[in-house]
Amino acid sequence: MQPTSGTGNGVTAPATQDTAATSSDLASLQQEFPAFRIWQEVTGERARLVAVRRHAGTSPHTVVTADIAELRAVLTSPTGP
């Protein structure tokens, strides 16, 4: 079984090296979005990025995705998802 990443439409696709978060990716995201705690969770063969707000009133509250670009897009959106 190959790791998968969400495509946002309910369909999963095989994860690639491009979608896996490295330590430097995580450090960059944490520096870029200090209002969020950001980490990677690995369950079996699935890896997900999780971002949770640090303070009440920050939006969005939580983002869970396998796609670094999607995480960055949601966190930079002025109104959230």
N, C-alpha and C positions, 0 to 999 in steps of 0.2 A: 504494500500500500504506500502511495506517495503522499507527502504532506500536501495540504490543500490551502488555498487562500480564497477568501470571499471575493466575489465580483460585484457585490452590491445588489444583485438581482435574484438572490436565492440559489444561484448555481455556484458550485465550487469548481475550481480549476487547480491543476497541480501547481504547488508552490515552486518557485525557481529561486536560484541564488540571489536574484535581483530583489525579491520580496522579503528575504530573510534579513532581520535587523542585526547589525553588528554592534559591538560595544561603542564604536565611534558614532554610529547612527543614533543610538540611544542617548549618548552624551550630548550630541548636537540638538536633538529634540528637547531634552531637558533644559538645555541652555536657551533655546529659542522660545520655549513656553514655560516660564518659571511659575505661572499660576496653576500648573498641573503637575501632579506626580505621574511620571510615565515609566512604565516597565514592560518587559516582555514575559509572557507566560507560555510555557511549553507543556502541552498535555499530549502524551503519546507522540505522534508525529506532527501535531499541529502547533504552530507558533502564532500567538496573537499579541499585538501591542495593546496595552491598556493605558488610558489617560483618565485620571480622576481629578476633579477640581480641588484646590487646596482651601478655598474660602467660599462660604455661602454667597450666593449671588453671581458667581462666575458661571458662565454658560459656554458649552454644555456641561452637565454634571459629570457624565462618564462617556467615553468613547472606547469601543472595542473593535479592532480590525486587524487583519493580517497585512494590510497594505500601508506602507509608510506614507505614500503620497496622499492617500485618502485621509489618514490621520492628520497630516499637516493641513489639508484643505479644510477639514471640519474645524480644526482649532483656529484657523485664520479667518473663518467665516464670521462676519460681524454679528450675525443673528443665530449662529449655531445651526444644527441640522434642521 
